[in-house]
Amino acid sequence: MQTSSDRHEYPSHWEADVVLRDGGTARIRPITVDDAERLVSFYEQVSDESKYYRFFAPYPRLSAKDVHRFTHHDFVDRVGLAATVGGEFIATVRYDRINADGRPASAPADEAEVAFLVQDAHQGRGVASALLEHIAAVARERDIRRFAAEVLPANTKMIKVFTDAGYQQKRHFEDGVVRLEFDLEPTDRSLAVQRAREQRAEARSVQRLLAPGSVAVIGAGRTPGGVGRSVLDNLRAAGFTGRLYAVNKALQEKELDGVPAHRSVRDIAEPVDLAVVAVPAPYVPEVVAECGEHGVQGLVVVSAGYAESGPAGRERQRALVRQARTYGMRIIGPNAFGVINTSPEVRLNASLAPEMPRPGRIGLFAQSGAIGIALLSRLHRRGGGVTGVTGVSTFVSSGNRADVSGNDVLQYWYDDPDTDVALMYLESIGNPRKFTRLARRTAAAKPLVVVQGARHAAAPQGHAVRATRLPHATVSALLRQAGVIRVDTITELVDAGLLLARQPLPAGPRVAILGNSESLGLLTFDACLAEGLRPLPPLDLTTAATAEDFHRALTKALADDRCDAVVVTAIPAVGETSAQDAALAEALRSASASAPAKPVLVVHVELGGLAEALSAAASTAPQAASTAPGAGQAPRPAERPATAVSGPSEASPRLIPAYPAAERAVRALGEAVKYAQWRREVADPGKVPEYEDIDEKGAAEQIDELLSRGSGLTLAPEDACVLLGRYGIDVHRALPAPTPDEAAAAARTLGYPVALKTTAPHLRHRADLGGVRLDLTDEAQLRRAYTELTDLFGTPEVLRPVVQGMAPRGVDTVVRAVIDPAAGAVLSFGLAGAASELLGDTAHRLVPVTDRDASSLVRSIRTAPLLFGWRGSAPVDTVALEELMLRVSRLVDDHPEVVAVSLEPVVVAPRGLSVLGATVRLARAPVRDDLGPRTLPVV
């Protein structure tokens, strides 16, 4: 418990764990009066040169006055932060608020002087850059808008920290000192710098776990079969290239099957990079302490008994992460299955998988150990026994993902040269906003395929998940917008990964179909139509087709400019020999080599050895000596895995994936087509338009005035109309009609014809229930309609009737925006009415929405044809509809206090549109953690 230094309470929300440039972690927290001894000890370990750079003069030791000054802060005008590892300071930063003359000041002065000191042993780790981000965030919170720093010209490292931060700054030289001044408002460049540093640091932290130079297995017993011993045996069997140690307090031997054995990590003379912890949960804290004191860089905790076991285990898990981070270590797990790296330079199998996967270019991440086993086994079988055909680059099973998560692994895969395709099985997304951002960036470089479990149930007990109000379908739509290839099963996950790993992306949706089975060709044709592809009529080669016939037909199809991909269907002849299988596989391989820019897939019915021939075609690699568990058991035909044929280059083979069913092949191809289209579109994402008639300042002032009445406020119709009007959104005027006479007066004001409708919550927007009367042309009709409504549904006090002028006829639509605490601001669009609601026919985009986003949003719902002249109706003004969406997007993006907007109905006519109803909700702006300084999730 920290002690408050001066007049303000200790700001515990400033505490944070950060990942440094080298992949290690540090704790950042405020400095307090309790830190006097730590500060003195820290200062004693700083070199004389660093002290000179800090104080501009020789300063061998801190005086008592210095110690008091540097540990007593009011957390407003004077703030100090320390970066700690193992509870000891490794760096400090402080600011002092100053006035225009450079003297100590209080608010409203908005400038502060900032200074750093980093222990020499930790310089170059990015500590100062991380501290600058955090002290800047603290300063903004305390209404400080600008930092000033004085640096000696020779202190080039510190000058670089300031100049590389990305803030707008001024720099000048006077009296032998470089004076830097910079605004603290985040800029596009400062955010880009921050995120680039985040990516490098988090990727490096994962790399340290996946490519260690030495591994200690803690809990490895003498008897084979235990968890620890299994991991040790798997590491040995994989041929791990680094140093390997067995650790167990009960061991008396110096070796365990040739592996050096020790009773404690402390007894190992050499450095240990990675420790695999396989001891019962109660003993883990002692092990973590020993690892931290020995300088271990990271942990894979396979031990169970943590958050998955209940509240007590959850607290045990939090303590585990806090303890590991204290020593600068990251954790995979607990309750993890382990990690694998097939690189020949590493050959790491620190997992419970008894077989090392074949090397390849697919990265796998699974939160579930059981699903991880299934994925590894399927990819192993699909290799067909040829090394490297459909192999894995790296595999991570995160278990409870208490620390390292899918976000961290994405950071690693983003620039990993050994990974071409990323496959992820997720049971929860802890930080959807960050995951979406990282997924978009990764998908722009390489395919990312995701299957999400627990879609209709709560996340597993072990997972910390941010609350979200968005349904799963909306989350899926947002992931697709970010370029994620969303599939529903692990079979589809592997099917898509196999296609994307070695086949080029299709240039469009046109598909040629050829084969020796007319029926299979027609099934493939129907499957293409169901996936939204554009198949050409199938070419039937008949069952008498030879390998040469297939070669000739495939070559011709690939040369046809009318197709973007080819699906080959093949039924082997009864009694077909392995030589004929090999000939057909070679024919397909050589033909596909003639058009390397078009993908080729095979649909086969396995009566013979075609699948094996496809795998082995044109390859001289030896058959693997062993297979994954269960790989030797022939699956049922419906479960037979896809396989592949290598291409013309052994250095970078092109594989032809083969599938046992047309639906599986075409589904994978359909996902590849959609992903390729996204890649083309993301190259030109569009822009967020500027509208000269938007009154952003007036809207901000109105919002502040309204929120002064209280938070969580649903605006009155009049206030909502005014606020929307400041953004060029005109709401069709509606006047209250509490009595028939007032209804008649309202109609005279608006002019006939009018509509009479109820605004009671249970009848609002439910024209199907009869709460609306349209096209009332005179007072008699209006009074008669008023009587009908009150007779049917209740008194005017219950119905809250209003009179509204008739809008031009058109298509009724709904435009909504909501701020989700996990995903951020989301814009949604659909047609109005019960049918669309029942079908879930609503499209979504993340805010801010660009002009391209708005255009695709209108066209992405299934009922979109109704907007474009379906069955001879007049097309409506979709340009006006897109502009309305862009204005709503601007409103919620400019003013995060606007937490919900609902425009319903929006009647889109052939020319123009009418917003007939609007609801706006305000609340205090939620904290945007994605715009703040880098920090690891709070445990």
N, C-alpha and C positions, 0 to 999 in steps of 0.2 A: 504494500500500500504506500503510494507516494504521498509526501507531505507538501501541502500548499506552501509556496514560497512567500507570497506577499498578500495583496489585497483580493485576489481572485481565487476561486476554487481550482484545484488541479484539473486541467483539461484532458481527461483520459481519452477522449475521442481523437486526440492528436497522436496517440500511440499507433504504431504500424510496423508490420514486418515487410521488408523489401528484398527483392532479389537483386544482387549486385552484378556487375559486368562479367565476373568470372563464374557466375552461377551459384555462388554461395549466398547466404542470407544474412541480414542484420536487422536488429530491432532499433527503430527510431522512436524516441520518447522525449518529453520535456525534461529539462534539468531542474532539480529541486535542491533544497537545503540539505537533503540527505546524501547528496552526491559529492560532498567536499573531498572525502578521501579518494574517491574514484577519479575526480578531476586532478588532484595532485599526482596520483599514480600515473594517469594518462599523460600529463605534461612532462613527467620525468622521462617517459619513453619516446618523446618527440626530439628529433635532432636539433642541434643548435641552428642549423640553416633554416629549418622550418619555423623555429621560434622567431628567427630574425625576419623572415618573410611576414609573419603574423604581426609583430610589434614594431617593425622597422628599426630595430636596435637589438643589441645583445640582451637577452632576457632569460637568464639561466633557470630561474625558479619563480613561482608565483608567490606573492606576498599574501599575508592573511587578508589584507584589504582586497586583493585581486580575487581570492577564493570566494570571499563574501559577495563581491560584485557579480561574479560569474555563476553563482548558485542561487542568488536571490532575485527572483523575477516576479513581475506583477501579471505576467501572461497577457498583457495588453500593449503597453509601451515598451516593455523590455521582455524579450523571450529568448530562451536558449533551448536548443535541441541537441541531443547526443545520439550518435549511432553506436550501438553496443553489440558485442559478440561475447558470449559466455558471461554476460553480466558486466563486462568491463568496457569502458569507453574506447572506441577506435577513432572517433572524429566528433567534432562539435561545430555548431553554427549558432550565431546569435544575431538578433537585430535590436537596435535602439532607435525609437522614434525620434526624429529631429525636425526642427523648423527650418525656415528658409536660410537662416544663418548657420545651420549645422549644429545648433545647440539642442540639448535634450528637450523634448516637448511632449505634449499630450494631444489627444484629439481636440480640434479637427485637423491638426497637422497630418498629412497623408504620405510622408516620406520617412524612410528609415535607413540607417546605415547597417550594412550586413558584413560579417567577417567569419571566416572558416579556419579550422585547424584540423588537419588529418594526420594521424600517426603515420610515420614513414613506411612502416611495414605494410600498411593498407592503402598506400597511394597507388593509383592506377587501377583500382577496383571499381571506380565509378561511385565511390561513397559521397564525394562532394556534390556530384550531379543529383543524386537522390536526395541529399539534404536540402539542396537548393529548391527542388520541387516542393518539398514539404514545408520549408520555412516560408516560401512564397504563398502557399495555400493558407498557412496560418496568418500571414500578414493581410491577405485579402479578407479573411474572416474578421480581422480587427480594423478594417477600413483603411489599410495602408495600400496605396496604389503604386508606389514607386520605391525602388531600392537604389541606394548609392553604395559604391564600394571603392576603396582606395587600395591599389595593389602596386608593389614594386615592379618595375619593368622586367627584372630578372625572373620574377615568379610567373613564368609562362604557363605552367600547368593551371594555376588558378585563373589567369586571364582567359584561358581556353574554356574553362568551366562556364564562365559568364558568357563569352561570345558564342559558344556552341548551343546555348540554351534555347535560342530561337525567339527571345523577347525583342521588342523594339528598344533600341538602346542608343545612347550617346556616349562618346568616348573622347577624352581629351587629356593632355599631359601638362602638368604644372608642378613646380617645385620638386622635380625628380620623382613624381608619383603619377601613375596612370589612374585617372578617375573615371569610373564607369557609372552611368545612370541608365536604368531601364525600367519601363513600365511592367507591371505584374499581370496585366490583363492577358489571358491566354490568347495566342494568335494561332492561325493555321500552321505556321511554321513551328511554334513551340510545341503544339500538340503532336505534329508529325515527328519532331525530334524525340519527344517523350515516348511515343509509341514505338519508334524505331529502337530506342534504348530498351524498352520493355521487351520487345521481340528478341533482341540479341541476348539479354540477360536470361529470360525464361528458356530460350532455346539452349543456351549454354548449361543451364541448371539440369535440363533433361539429358543433354549430351554427357554430362558427368556421370549420370546414372546408367546410361546405355553403353558407354565406352570406357569403363574403368580400367586402370592399369593393374589393379589388384582387388581381390574380393575375399572377404572373410564370411564364412557361413557360421553364424552363432546359434548353437543348438544342434549341431551335427553329432549324432550319437554313434556308438560303435556298431550297433545292430542295423543292418539295412532295413528300410521300410518306413522309418520315421520321416516326418516332414523335413527336418533339417538335413538328415542323411540323404534323402531323395534329391534335394536341391544340390547338395555337394556332388552326388553321383552324376546328376545331369550336367553340371558344369564340367566335370572331368570327361564325361562321354562326348560332350560337344567339342572338346579340344580347346578350351579357353586359353587364349594366348598370353594372359597375364599371370601374375602370382596368385596362388590360391591357398587359403588357410582354413583349417577346421578349428572351431572354438567351442569348448564345452567345459564347464567347471569340473565335471566328473572325469575328464580324460586324464589318465596318467601317462599315456603313450606320447611319444614325440612325433609320431606319424599316424595317419589314418588312411590305410590303403595308398600309401605313397604321398599323401598330402600332409604338409607340416601341421602339427596339432598343438594347440595352446589352451590353457585354462582360462585365459582372459585376453581381450584385444590388447590390453596394456602390455602383455608379454611379447607382442610381435615387434621385432626390432625395426622393420621397414614400415613405410607409410601404407595405410589402407584407404583405398578410394571409396569402396562400396561395401557395406555390411548387409547381409541377408539375415534378418532376425526371425528365428523360428523357435522361440521359447514361450512358455505360458505367459499370458498377459501380466500377471502380478510381478514377473521378473523383468519385464521389458524396461521399466524406468532405470533400473540399475545398468542394464546393457547400454541404453542410450547414453547415460552419463559417461560410461567407459569409452564409448565410441567418440563422443564429443571431445573428451579430454585427450584422446589419441589423435584427433584431427581427421577423423573419417568424414568424407565429403557428402555422403548420402546413404539413405537406408531404404531397403525393401522389406517391409514388415508383413510377413505371411501369417503371423500369429492372429488368431481370432479372439473373440471375447470383448469386442469394442461396441461401437454404436449399434451394430446389428443385433446386439443382445439386449438392448433396452436402455433406460435413462442412466443407470450406473455406468454402463459401458460407454455411453456417449460422453459422459464427463471424463472417463478414463482416456477416451480418444482425444478430447480437447487438451488434456494435460500432456499427452504424448506429443502432439504437434507443437505446443508451446515449448516443451523441453527441447525438442530437436531444433527448433528455430533459434533457441537461445545459443546453441553452438554453431549456428550457421549451416545446418544440414536440412536437406529436403527429404520428404518421405513419399514413397509409393506404398499405398495401403492405408491403414492396416487391413487384414483379411484379404490380402492381395494374392493373386495366382503367380505373379512374378513378371520378369522382363526377359526379352530375347533380342539379340542383335546378331544377325547372320553374317555380318561383314567378315571376310577372311582375316582382316587385321584384328578382329576382336573375338568372334565365335563365342558369344556369351549366351548361355542358357541358364539364367538365374531364376528358374521357374520350376513348377511341378509338372511341366510337360516332359514326358520321358524321352521324346524324340526331338531332335533339332530340326526345325522346318528347313526345307530347301531354300537356299538363297534366292532372292528375287527382288522385285521393285515395288511390292505392295506393303504399305504400312498398316498395321492392325492395332486398334485400341478397343478394349472391351472392359466395361465396368464389372461384368460378371465373369467369374472364373469358368463356370460351366459353359457359357456362350463362347468364351475364349478357346476352350478345348474344342468345341464344335467347329469354330472357324478354322483353327489350325488343322484339324483333321480333314476338313473338306478341301482346303487348299492343298494339303499334302496329297490327297487322293487324286485331285485334278491334275497334278503334275504328271501323272502317268508313268512315274518312275524315271523321268529324265531330269537330271539336276538342273535347277534354275528355270524350268519351264514356267511355272506359275508360283514362284516362291515369294518369300516374305523378306523384307528388309529389316524391319523392327516390329516388335510386338510388346505392348504394355497392357497388363491387366491391373487396374487401379484399385480393385476392391472397394473399400469405403470412400476412396478419393478424398481423404481428410486433408491432403495437401496438394500433391501433384494431380492435376485433373486433365480432362480432354483439351482444355484451353492451352495448357502448357505443352502438351504433345503436338498440338497444331502449330504452335510457335516453332517447335523443332522441325517438324516436317516441311514447313513452308520453304526453307532454303536447304533442306537435306538433299544432296545430289544423288543419294541412293534410293530415294522414294519418289515414284512417279504417280502413284495412286494411293489415296488414304481411305481406309474403311474403318468406320466407327460404329460400335454398338453402345448406345447410351440408354441408361435407365432414368437419368435425370440430367438436367442442365442447370448447374449451380448459378451461373451468371449468364443468362440468355443474351443480354445486351452485348457483353464482350464476346461471347461465342459467335454471335451473328457477325460482328465486326471482323473477327479473325477468320471466320469461314469465308466471308466475301473475299478477303485478300488471298486466302489460300486457293479458293476455287478459281480465281483469275489466273493462277499459275499451274494448278494441277487438279484433277478431279477429286472431289470429296464426297463419298457415299456414306449415308447415315441411315441406320435403322434404330428406331427408338422403342424400347420396351416400356412397360408400365404406362401405356398411353391412356388406359381407362381406369387406372388405380393410382394410389399414392406412391410416391417414390419409395425405394427401399429404406428401411430404418436407418441404415448407416450413412445416408446421404444428406448433407445439408443443402436445402433447396430454397431459393427465394420464392416468396409467395407471388403467384400470378393469377390474374383474373381472366386470362385469355384461355379459350378452349384449345384443345390439342390441334384441331383443324387449323386454327388461326396461327399457332406456332409453326406448324408445318408449312403453311403458306409463306410465312416470313422467312423461314429457312430456305425455301425454294427461291425466294426473291434474292437471297444472298448467294445463290449459285449452288446450294447444297443439293445433291441428288438424293431425294428422300425415297426410301423403299420401305416395304412393310415386313419383310422376313429376312432371316439371315441367308436363306437360299438366294433371294433376290440380291442381297448384298454381295455375295460372292459372284453371282452371275454377272452383275454389272462391273464388278472389279476386274474380272477376267477379261471382259471385252475392252475396258478402258486401259488396261495395263499395257497392251501391245498393239491394239488396232487404232488407226487414225480416227479422229472425230469426223462424223459425216457432215457433208456440206449442206445437206437439206434432208427433207423427209421422204424423198422418192426412193422406192425399194424395188429392185429386181428380184424375182423368185425363180429358181430353176431346180430341177431334180428329177429323179427317176420314179416318183410316185405322184400321180395326179391328186390323190386324196390328201396327201401330206402338203402338197403345194397349195391346195384350196384352204386347208386349215391355217396355213401360214398367211395366206392372203386375208382371211377373215381376222386373224389376230392383228395384222397390220392396221386394218381399218379401225379395229377397236382401240388401238393405241394412238389413233390420230395420224398415222403415217399414210403415205400415198403410194400404194403398191401398184406395180405394173402387172398385167395379166401373167399368171405363172406359166413358165415354159416347161412342158412335160417331155423329158428325154426318153421316157418309157423304161420299163424294168430291164430292157436289153442293153441299156446304155453302158458303154465301157468307160474306163478311166480317161481315154482319149476324148470321148464324147463330152465328159464333164469338163475337161481342160478347154476344149474348143468353146463350149457354151459359156463358161465362166469368163474366159478371155474376151469374148464378144460382149458380154453384159457389162464388164468393167470398162470397156471402151465406149459404151453408149453414154452420150451426154445427158440422156433423159433419166439416169439413175444416180443416186448418191451412195447407195450401199447395196450389197447383194446377200441374200439368204439362200444357201444351198441346202436342199433337202435330199437325204440319201437313205435308201433302204437296201441293205446288203442282200445279195441273192442267197437263196438257201444253199448251204454247202460251200459258201464262198471261202476261199483259203486266205491265210494270212498274207500271202504274196499279193493277192488281188487287193486286199485292204491297203497294203503299203503302196501299191500302184495308184489307187484312188487318192490317197492322202498326198502323195507326191504330185499328182496332177493338179490338185487344188492348190498346193503350195506354190508350184511354179507359175500357175495362172495368176494367182493373187499378186505375185511379185511384179507382174506387168503393169499394175496400177496401184502403187503404194499409197496413194492418197484416198483410196476408197476402202471402207471396212468390209470384211467378209465374215459371215457367220455360217455355221453348219448346224442343221437340225438332223439328227440321225436316230434311227430305230435300231437298237443293238441286237442284231441276230448273229453277228460275228465279232470280229476283233477290230472293227473300224475305229472305235474310240482309242484303243491302244495304238493303232497305226497312226492315227492323227497326232497322238502325243509324240511318237517316236520318229515321225517322218523327217528325213533330211538331217537327223541328229546322229552324231557318233558318240555321244556321251554314254557312259556305262550306266546300266540299271542300278538304282539304289539298292544297297544291301538289306535295308530294313524299311519298314513302313510304320506309319502312325498306328496307334491302337485302333483296331477295328478296320484298318485299311485293307487287310487281306480278305475280309468278308465281302462278298459281292452284294451290293445293295439291290433292292428290287428295281425293276426297270424304271419305274416312275421316279426313283430317287437317284438313279445313276448320275454321277456328277459330270459337269462339263469338262472337256479336256482341250488340248491345244496342239497346234502343229507349228514348228519353228519355221521362220522365214529364211530368206536367202543368206542373211549375214549371221554367222555364229556369234560375232561380237555383240550385235544388237538384234536378236532374232525377232521377226514378226510372227506372232502367234495367231492361228485361226481358232477361235473358241468354238467348241461344239456343245450342243445342248440336246437333252433327250426329249424335249417337247417344244413345239413351235411357240407356244405362249411364253415360255421362259426366254427363248432367244429374242423374240420380238419385243418383249417387255424391256429387256436390257438394251436393245437397239433404240427403242423409244426414249429411254432415259438419256442415252447418248445424244440423240437428236436434240432433245430439249436443252441439254447442257451445252451443246455446241452453239445453239441459238443464243443462249445466255451469254456465252463467251463473246459472241459477235456484238451483242447489244451492250455489254459492259464496257467495251472499248469506247463507246460513245454514250455515256449515261444520261445525257441531256443536261438541262440546267434548271435552276429554280428561278422563275421569272421575277422581275421587279415590276411592281405596279405603282404608278405615280400617285394614285388616289388613296393609297393606304396611309392611315394616320396612326403610325405605331406609337408615337409619343402620347397622343390623346387616349389611345387604348390603355397604355400603361398607367396613366393617371386615373382613368376610370376604374381600372382593376384595383389599384391601391386604395381608392376611396371606398369601393364596395367591400374589399376585404377588411377594411377597418371596422366593419360591422360584425365581423366574425368569419372564421374559416369554414370550409365545407358548405359553401353557399350555392344553392340553385337560384339563378337569377330570375327575377320577375320578367314577364314577357317584354315589358317596355325596356328594361335595362339590357336584356339579351339582344333586342333589335338594334339598340343604339350601338352596343359593342360590335356586333356583326357588321353594322353599317360602316363602322370605321375601317373595315377591311373590304369594303365594296360588295358586301353580301346583303342584298335587300330582301327583307322578309315581308311577304304579302300582308297587308294590314288587316288585323282582325279586331273587332270591337266587342266588348262584353255585352251580353243580352240577358240580364237576370230576370227580365219580365217581357211579356209580349210587346208592350208599348216601347220599351227601350230597344227591343229588337227591330221594331219598325223604324224608330228614329235612326238607329245605326245603318239600316239599309238605305234610308234616304241620304245619309251622309256619304255612303260609299257608292251609291248608285246601283240600280238593278241591271242585270240579274245578280243574285247573291247566293251564297251557300249558308246553311245553318248547321252547325255541328257541335257536338258535345266535346268538352275537354276533360271530363272525368277520367281518372287514371285507368279504370277498368274498361272504358270505351274508346280512349284516345287511340287514333290510328287504326281503328277496327271498323272500317266501313262495312265489312262483311256482317257486322252485328246490327247494322241499321241505324247507327248513331249519326248519320250524315244525310242531309237533304240538299240536293244540288239544283241549279238552274231555276231558282225561285224568281219569277219575273215581276211579281207585284206583291202588294201588302197582304192581299187576301191569301195568296199561296203561302206566304211567310207565316201568317198567324195560324193557318191550318197545320202547317208542318210543325210549328212550335207546340201546338196542342197534341199532335201525334207523338212527338218525342217525350213529352212529360207524361202522357198516358202510358206509354210503353215502358219507360225506363226510370221514372221517378221525378222528384221535384227539381226545380231549377237549381236549388242549393246543392243538390247531389250532382246534377248533370253539368253545371257550369257552362251553359251554352254561349257560343260566340257567333257573330255574323261576319262573313268575309266575302269580299267581291269575288266573282267567278274568274278563274284564271283560264288562259287558253288550254284547249285539250291537248293531251300528250301522254307520255309514259310516266307513271309514278315510280320514283326512285327514292333511295335513302342514302344519305351521306353522313358518316359518323367519324369522330376522332376521339380517342381515349388515351390517357396516359397510364400505361401499365407499370407498376412498380418494378417489375423485372425486365420487361422487354423494351420499355420506353414508349414514345408516342407512336400510335398506330392509326392510320387512316383506313376506313372501310367503306365499301360501296356495294350496293345490290339493288334489285328492284323491290318496291314496296309490295306488301301482301303476304298472306299466310303461306301461299305456295312456296315462295322463295325462302321463307323462314323454315318451313318444314324440310326443304331440300338442302338447307345450309348453303344456298347459292350466294355466297358473299365473298368478295375479293378484298385483300388487305395489302397495304404497303407501309413500310416504315417512313416516318416523317424525319427530315423534310422530303417531300415528294417533288421529283423533277417533272418536266413536261413529258418526257418519255414514260415515266412511271404513271402519270395520270392517263395517258393514252392507252397504255396496256391494262390499267385497272378497269377502264370502261369495257374493254374487249375480253377480259378474262373470265367473266361470269358465264355460266352455261346459257342463261337467258339473254345474252347480249344481242342475238339476232332481232329481238323485239325493238331494239334501238336503231336498227339499220334497215328498216323496211321489210320486215318479215311478212310473207304472204301478201305482198302488194300494198302494205300500209306505208304511210309517208315516213321516211327517215327523220329522226329528231335531231336537234341541234347538239351533237355530242361535243362540239368545240366549246360551247357555253358551259356544258357540264364539266368538262375538263378544267376550265378556268375556275369554276366554283370550287372544285376539289383543291386546286392549287392555292386558292385564297384561304380555305379552311386550314390547309397544311401550314401556310405562313402564320396564321393566327396562333396555332398551338405551338409552333416552333419558336416564334418571337416571344411568346408569353407562356412560360411553363406553368403559371398559375391557372391557366385554362386547362383543367384536367379532363373535361368531357364536353363534346359538342355533338348534338344530334339534330340534323335537318331532315324532317320527315312530315309529309312527303315533299319531295322536290319534283314538280311536274315539268318534264322536259318536252317542249313543244317543237314543231318543225322549225320555228324560229324563236330562240330565247327559252328561258325557263322561269318558273315561279317557285319560290320557297314558301310553302304554306304553313310550316310549323317549325319552331326552333326551340331547343333547350340548351342552356349553357350552364356548366357547373364550374365554380372557382374553388381553389384551395391554395394554401401556401405552397410555394414551389418545392417539389421534392428534391432531395439532394441528388446531384448527378455524379456518382462516383466514377463514371468513365471520363469525366473531365478533370478530375482531381489528380493529385500526385500518384505515382505508381505505388501499389500496395498489394500485398497478398491478402486473400480473404481472411476475415476475422474468424477465429475459432471459438 
